[in-house]
Amino acid sequence: MKSSNHSNPGQSAAALPRRPVLAALAALAGLGLWRATPSMAAERAVVIPPPKDDQAATGGSTSETAVLAGGCFWGVQGVFQHVKGVSSAVSGYAGGDAASANYDAVGLGTTGHAESVRITYDPRQVSYGRLLQIFFSVAHNPTELNRQGPDTGTQYRSAIFPANAEQTRIARNYIAQLDKTKVFGKPIATTIEPLKAFYPAEGYHQDFMTRNPDHPYIAFNDLPKVDNLKRVFPEIYRAKPVLVGSGA
């Protein structure tokens, strides 16, 4: 069972943690009995400068990967599926072992896993540093420790899992740059952790935002992030998301 500081019975369903109310909310959303508006979401975009140290655009590699964790993977995946230059964004788990890489186990908060997204991108179109800028600015709140919004636990931590030394350097320098400017008003809690492996999540989690736009959790917490992406990064936003499932 997921823990949460938001346990007031009078709260709106959209502000409650995802797991305890997932089935009930899905049923209500399917019946059209509950609908939230993006403007209700408390999380807002923070306009931040691009990284001073970034990946050099070269004519060599046309496909690289980045693994990022920023709370519930539904929203993080949904944001990056709308970024030009991204060819794939897959929800999954990183930080733990293969045996515990499943939704029920990760939900206990004891596996070392974080709900993560593996982003495959063309560095000629979008740099690693730009992906981090989007990650910090609109995809989540990097100052929250072991939580995002209503979801609490280490599985919802803000984390970067670099694929190589270059990504490690860029991520470390960017966090230091943002902390120095104090653009968020408080220190960034994002950790930089070794990428042991990435395990794709169960199929029903993939493309969840696109497939369930009326789901209360999505409408309240995640669709506003895509709106913020379009507003803050119009030059790199694309309306049609790149999906994991062809039938989604």
N, C-alpha and C positions, 0 to 999 in steps of 0.2 A: 504494500500500500504506500502510495506517495504521501509524504508529509507536506504540510502547508501551514503558513501563518494565517491564511485566509479561510477561517472556519465559521464565520458569522452566518447563521442560517438565513439571515435576511439579505445576504448578498445576491447580486444577479448571477445567474448560472454561468455566464461568460467569464466572470471574474474568479470562478472556482478552479481548482486544479483539474487537469485534463482527465486523469485516469478514473477517479471515483465517479465521475458523471458522464463518461464518454458514451456509454450505451444509451443512457436516457436522453442526452442532448442530440445524439444522432437521430433518434426516433422522432423527437420533436421537430428537428430541422427537416426531416424527410416529410413530415406532415404539414410543414409550412406554418407551425404554430408558434415559432420563435424566430425572430430575426433581429440581428443587431446591425447598427450602422457603423462604418469605419470611423466616423467622427467621435464615437464613444470611447475609442481606445485611449488609454492613458499614455502609452509610449509614443514619444515624438522623435523625429529625426534630429540629429545634431550635425550641423554643417561643419565639417572639419577640413583642414588643408590636406592635400595629397602628400604621400611620403616623399621626403627628400632623397632617400635611398630607395631605388626601385630596380626592378628587373629590366635589364637592357633588351630592347627589341632587336632580335637578330633574324636572319633569314634561314636559320637552321631548323629548330624545333617548331612544329606546327600544332603540337598537342602536349599539354602538361596537366598535372593534377594538383589540387589544393584541398586539404581536409580541414574543415572549420567546424567548431561546435559553439552554438549560441542559444542554448535553451531548446525548446521543442523543435525537432527537425522539420516539422511541417512548414513552418514559416520561413526558416532559413533556406530550405530547398526552393520554396515558392519564389523567394526574392531572386535567387541566382538563376532560376529558370527563365527570368525575364531580362537577363543581362546579355547584350550583344557580345559575341566572341566565346560564349559558353556553349559547349556542345552537349553537355550532360551534367545533371546535378542529381545525385543519388543519396537518399536518406539512409543512414546506417549507424554503426557503433564503432567507436575507436577508444583505445586506452586500456582495454581488458583483453581477455583471451577468447578463443573461439567457442569454448564450451558455454560461456555465459553471454554470448552475443545474440540475445533474443529479448524481446520486449518485456516479458514478465520478469526475467532475471534482472535486467538493467533497471527496471522500475524499483527494485529494492534499494538501489543506491549504494550497493556494497561490492559491485563487480569491477570498479575502476573505469568502466565504460562511460563515455559521454555520448548523448544523442548528437550525431555529427552528420555532415554532408560532404560527400566527395565531389568536387567540382572539376570537370575536365574542360579545359579552355585553350584557346589559340593565343599564345603570347604576342602574336603579331597584331591582334585586335584588342586585347585587354591584358594588361600586365598583372602580375601577382600583387603588386602594391595597390593597384586600383581595386582589385578584389577585396583587399584588406580595408581600403577606404570605405567601400560599400558595406562590408561586414561591421565595421565600427560605427558607421553613420546611421544606417537604416535597418540593418538586419537584426540587431539586438542592442541591448544596453551593456556595454563592456565593463561598467563599474559595479555590477551586481555580482556578489560572491555566492557561488553554488545555488543560483536561482535565476529565473527570468520570469518576470510578471508573477502570475499565480503559481508557477511551478517551482518547487524547491527540491534540493538534493544535489549531490555531486554529479549526477547524470545530466543535470541542466547547467553545468558550469560553462563559463566562457573559456574556450581553449583553442589554440592553434596547434596543428600537428604538421610541422614542416616535412616536406619530402626530401629536402637536401640542405646543404650548408647555406646556399644562397637564400632560400626561403627563411631559414632560421635567422640569418643576419638582417634581412629586410623586416621581418616581424619584430625582432628585438629592437631595432633602431626606430621603427615607427611607433612602438609603444612608448619608448623613451621620449620621442619627439612630441607626442600628444600629451604625455604627462607633464613635460616641461612647459608647454603652452597653457596647461590647465583648462583646456577647452571644455572638458566635461565637468569641471568644478570639483571633482574628487578623483583619486587615483584609479587607474584602470586595473581591474581584477583578472584580466585575461592571462592565462598561463600558456607557456610554450612547452609542449610536451613531445617526446619522441614518438614517431609514428611506428608502432609495432606492426599493426595491420589494420585494415578497414574491412568491416563486415557489413554488407548491404542489409538493410532492415527488411522485414516481412513485406510481401507484395502489397498488402492493404494500406501500408503507410506511404507508398510511392505516389507522387502526384496528388497527395491528399488535398492540398489547397485548391487545385484546379477542379478536382472531382466533387468537392464538397464546399462550394463557395457560400452556401447558406448555413453551414454548420456554425452554431453560436461561437465556439472557440475560434474558428477561422475568421468569422466576420468581425469579431471584437479585437482579437490579438494580432492577426496575420495579414489580412487584406490591407490594413493601413500601411503596412511596411512596403507593399508593392506600390501603393499610391505615393509614398514618400520617395521611393526609388525613381518613379516617373518624374516627380517634381524636382528632386535634388540633382539627379543625374540624367537629364533628358537626352543627352547626346549618346548615352549608352543603353538606354531603356528600349526594350522591344515588346510590343503588345502581345505577340503570340509566344507563349512559353515553349521551351524545348522539354518534352516530356519523356519520362522513363518508359511508360507503357504506350504503345502505339494506339491502343484502343481507349486511352483515357481522355 
